Each structure stands twice: as C-alpha cells, then as structure tokens.
C-alpha cells in the first residue's frame, strides 16, 4: 500500500471528533513520551496496523502532526516534540551562472539572423531554460502543472528568451464568460479546450523592435505541431496572464490576441474566495475557430453544432448486417479524406468478412486487383488512413443505433494482444512475461462495446490501440508520484469523457458506462461524477476506508440491513485455457441466481491530485448469492459491490444496476471472437502501420459477428436476409436439418449455421453460442466456395453433353466437389 493510501486511512480514523477527544486524554496520561512512542501507543489502542500485523506508526505520527497543526491537539505541551520547519519547495536545476548575453542583436526583428524556436527536450536545455527565467522573469521558472511544452528562443546572436506552455487556470470569470461553457463542461473539457502560456520571457538586455510579437507567432506555430505530437491532440485556445504592474501586453495586442479583461486576483490555488494576488490582464488566442461548434458551446443554431451521427439520425437496432449492406453503410461513413478510400475499405471488409479466419489473399479468392488494393491500402504512408479513421464509420453507426434505443450500455474493458510471433516488428510494446520470465511482445486494445437494453450488441463505441512500455519492477514509480495523464488507468477517464461528449447529443437515451474492478480508482469516480450526460456502474475492487466512517467499504456494506432479494440472470462464460502470459478461466453455464440485496450511500476520499476537495458521495449496491449450495460445481458464488452514480432508492433501482453490470460479460465474449474467431493474434504484417489498419478491420468484423448472432437469437420475425446473402441462404437450404427444414426466419438460419460447427439443437441445449456461430459461419463460406466451383463444373459438363442440369444433378456434383475439397 502506498504512502498516500496509508495516510488517508489513518487520518479518516484519527480525525473523528470522538477519537480526537480520546487522544487529548491519552496525551495527559502519557506526558513525556516521544512522538514515535505515543504514535505506537495510539496505533495499538485503535488497532491501526497493516495486513501483516505491523503498526502504522509513521502514518499515525503524520496524522498527529496534522491535528497539532490545525490546533485540535497540542503535542509540544505534553510530548517531547518540536515541530520541524516547513519543507522548502524544490529548486529548479539551473546553470552555475547566467546564460551568456547575445552579441550584436540588431535593432529590428527583420535583421535578426537565424531566429528560431527550439523545443526543450534535454536536461541541458532545461537548465538553460530555467536559468533564463531565473535572471530575466519576475516569477522565475516556477512549478508547472498539467501538460507542458517548453521552448528556447535561439538565434545566431545567442539565446534571446524562453517560452513555456502548461495547464490552463481552473476557472476565470472573464474567460469562462467569453467561451460560454457551463461549470461541468469546463471541468470535463478544460485540457482539450485551453492551454496556458505560463512563461514568456525576452532577455532584459535585448532591445529589438517587434521581437516579442514575432516570437509569439513562432511559438504558437511550433505549439500547434509539437503539442499534438506529444499528447495526441491540440487545444482550441491559448491563454496568457499579464501583470499590468510590470507589462502592458502590447505584443499580445499586436499579435491579434483578444483581451478578455482583468482577473479577480485570487490565484490558482484559491480556497477562501478572497483576493490575495494582483489582478492580471487575461489574453486569449484561438487556434481552432470552430471550437464552439466542436464542443457545443452556445450554438447559434443547434442543428449546426451536432456531430455527424446526430445529424444523420438514428439507425434501427436490427439494421442489416449482411456483408454488402453492412460494408456500404459503415465504411461509407469513414473519415479518410476521400470517397475512393472508403470504397476500398468496404471491399477489404467484405473479403475479410467472407473468410475472417484466413489470410487476405485466400479470403479474396486470388483476385489480383483486390490483393494489390489491400496491400497498397494497408502499407501506403498516408496519415489519413489510420486505426481510428478506419473505425470512424463503424463507430458512427454504433452511436446512431444507440440514438434511438432509449438505453445504451457501454461496456468498457481492455485486453492484451499477444503478438510474440512478430518479434522483429518495430513499434510493439510489452504485454507481460511468460513462464521463463521472457518479455511477451504485443499491443493493448481498450474498447467500449455498446449494447442496448435487451443486451443486443450495437457495435463498437470506441477503440484505442497502444503499445505498453516495459518498466523494470524495481524502477517503477508508485502511482502517486505520476500525473494522472501518465498513469496506465488514465485511458478509462479519457474514454468516459469521450462518451459524455457524444451523450450530450442523445437527450432521449440513457448512456451507462460499465467497468470492471480495474476501473475502481478514486480518480475515475471523481471524473465521471463531474460528467453531465453519462452514468457509471463499477464493481468495487478496493476495500477502501470510507470518509467519516471507521469501517471499510466491504465491512460497512455487510453491516447494512438486507433490503430484500432479487433474481438476476448470470450469463454463460466460455472456458479459456492457459496460454503464455494469460490466466486460465473456467467455463460457466448460464443460470438464474437469488441475490440478497443491500444498498447505501457511501463517501470516498479524493485522490492525491484532488487533495483538499470534499469526499465524493456514491451509491453502493451489495448483492450476495443467497443459496450458495444451489450453484453449479466449481463456480464462484456471486458477491458484488457495485459503485454507481445512478440513483438507488428501491429494489427496482437495484435490479437495474445489477442488470447493467451483469451485461459486462458480453465484452469478454467479444474479446474471444476478436482474438480467436477473427485470428487477431495470428496476423503477419510488415510494419506497425499495416498491423494497426488490419486490426481495425478485425475489430469491426468481430462486432458484426456478435450483432448477427444477437439478432438471430431474438429474430423470430426477422427474415434471414437481414444477416445472410442470397448465396448463403441457398447453401443453408441445402444444409437444412430434419428439425429445421428451411431458414424461414433469421433464428432458423442461425441454428443451421451453428449446426455446421457441431451444434445439435436438442431440447436440453441452450441457444447457440458465439463460438459455434463463428466457426459455423467460417465453414459456411468454405461450402459456398465449393458450391460455386461445383455448380460451374456441372454446368460446363451439362453444356458439353447437350443436356440441362437439374437441381438434383447439381447437388450431386456439388457433394463430389465438397468431398474432394474437404478430404
């Protein structure tokens, strides 16, 4: 357990009023002890210890110091304790002396030779940057917050100045009025809309006309390029504060910066709402003129600002998934800069969908034009063709299906792709180690799978591919030493913010983001609670100490009175055998479970980066399987603690929360289709760029297969043409079983496809699963190829013999062809 968590748990206990009074009595009884001995005595009395039994003396001593600092107790009057002096802030690394003065600087900027902006990347450049500000800026180097980019102003004459960008101010009345966003929008979109020019300095000895305005222009131009390269996006605006006691801001006005007005003078870390700093002039510069339309701030016309999926309107949940219609619909909406690229992507998707478990040349049937187009599309060096742009069309169609569904669950989870067979491929990360402690190469895929209220797949709502960096366990920094953006779990918050942006345009649809135990961290709960358009359901993993309580979360919920029982559907789970770097998983049959329910409002403490904020109130739902002896053998009993931002006031609300989380197993099945059905871990590519593009097609194809089976399970009234082509339906008629003579409905067609992979369709059998369906679908494509070859051969033979080929003769010839092909 890290230091921050230790202090949080101990403080939660010692800061309770009754405990403070008890500590005062103990201080009178234990006069003369040192602080360490007294802290040990308090830990023994209050049972403050680690799981190993060791007392939390250090954390207790820190909490006692905090109580003394706040005046609640007095340590130096009774104990042998002298408060230590306040720790000094860190000192920036600088050179031993000032930066050498530039020589021969001309009086006008047009005459300056070699004027340029250099990005600060090396330790030596950081020292130079700090030294310039130390001797030439009244605030010095300072401490930056958030995302940071620094530049040196360089010329042939020497160093002329320094520029620094960092996080924007959390709030400013004059700025927020101009932008026109609400408080919740500001909290969720601040880093995407605004960046701060926190330092802008020209050497005091330099007197050059228009130099500051020119440097501003060069710095903004470099910022547009370097910030997205480092962080993946570019803010829409840049702000800068000018102290009128030192400067007039003339260069900002000359550079077309907008003067927003005077600030309130409260500072960045204001807690009391009082003026404690000098009032500064605030200047704004717009990098993206369309940011109001992009983020939905005060639209002139509501229809103009809506994203593409909202403008195009909703799609029915049972929209066709047959190959041709699916490819035209989803890949026709891709954002790749040219319609020809969308057409080629649709052709590739159709070929892959017809033979998803085979290499592309085989899937394309040897068609030279298709194969050449595929390799050009996946290998060409064009930034418009990427993992995200290929999936932009399928993602847009997913949100269009959710637009009219009433309820949209986004099942968020990540999975590692073991690509150890591509050891020589540059750009791969490390996803783990095998039994011999050898590093396993691969990629990490973080996906949001969308489902409706009936748990039917709507498609992929988002997908992010990344290459995890390997850090030696001995050199890893604890999470509390990193900024939130540098932590591995930041992707959960970032994706939730993306879903909130989309949900803002879906007023008639409830969007619920469902996460597993990996998603249970305080930063995520705080971030989601500030979003105004999505709700969250997360299974608790950490038995954290609650704010204002002497109990931990799990213990607190066990002490609540049972509110009743509900019946929940526990989904089936496929078996996963142990592979290199993976954990095995037992199979689980679907069942109904009787669950005993408890629910209450709990308050969790803020994360380190939000220290000082009040505790967050969440609803906690605890469900425990009532009759554990009735569950199947080797299956764990249900025992869930669910934290949610949904209102929970009755058993109906509890049942809804449990249903949301029970649907989460759907993304585990999607991972199985993606990895094993679509052979995502068996790809062979020559570059990381090609691999990303091929994986994008596999992602959308896995979602199509899942949608097809979901529609087939519930499609009693849907025709088979919704999923299958005419050729596929004709082949299914040939393969019809005794129980299902012909695929009259989509449900019949699904049963026949599953029977090709061994599904027996007995009364005791459950509905076909995803594995049977994708294996049967792959076999169906092989049979169709044999049908085409056999029909062609039979037709040519019939023409040669001068006789008409009947259906029975063609079927006999087809059987011979299949036998030869499958032998």
Secondary structure, 3 states (H helix, E strand, C coil): CCHHHHHHHHHHHHCCHHHHHHHHHHHHHCCCCEHHHHHHHHHHHHCCECCCCCECHHHHHHHHHHHHHCCCCCCCCCCECCCCCCCCCCCCCCCCCCCCCCCCCCCEHHHCCCCEEEECCCHHHHHHHHHHHHHHCCCCCCCCCCCCEEEEEEECCEEEEEEEEECCCCCCHHHHHHHCCCHHHHHHHHHHHEEEEEEEEECCCCCCECHHHHHHHHHHHHHHHHHHHHHCCCCCEEEEEEECCCCCCHHHHHCCCEEEEECCCCCCCCCCCCCCCCCEEEEEEECCCCHHHHHCCCCCCHHHHCCHHHHHCCCCCCCCCCHHHHHHHHHCCCCCCCHHHHHHHHHHHHHHHHCCCCCHHHHCCCCHHHHHHHHHHHHCCCCCCCHHHHHHHHHHHHHHHHHCCCEEEEEEEEEEEECHHHCCCCCCEEEEECCCCCEEEEEEEEEEEEECCCCCEEEEEEEEEECCCCCCHHHCCCHHHCCHHHCCCHHHHHHHHHHHHHHCCCCCCEEEEEECHHHCCHHHHHHHHCCCCEEEEEECCCCCECCCCCCEHHHHHHCCCCCEEEEEEECCECCECCCCCCCCECCECCEEEEEEEEEEEEEECCCHHHCCCCCEEEEEEEEEECCHHHCCCCCCCCEEEEEECCCCCCHHHHHHHHHHHHCCHHHHHHHHHHHHHCCHHHCCCCCHHHHHHHHHHHHHHHHHHHHHHHHHHHCCCCCHHHCCCHHHHHHHHHCCCCCCCCCCCHHHHHHHHHHCCCCCCCCCCCCCCHHHHHHHHHHHHHHHHHHHHHHHHHHHHHHHHCCCCCHHHHHHHHHHHHHHHHC
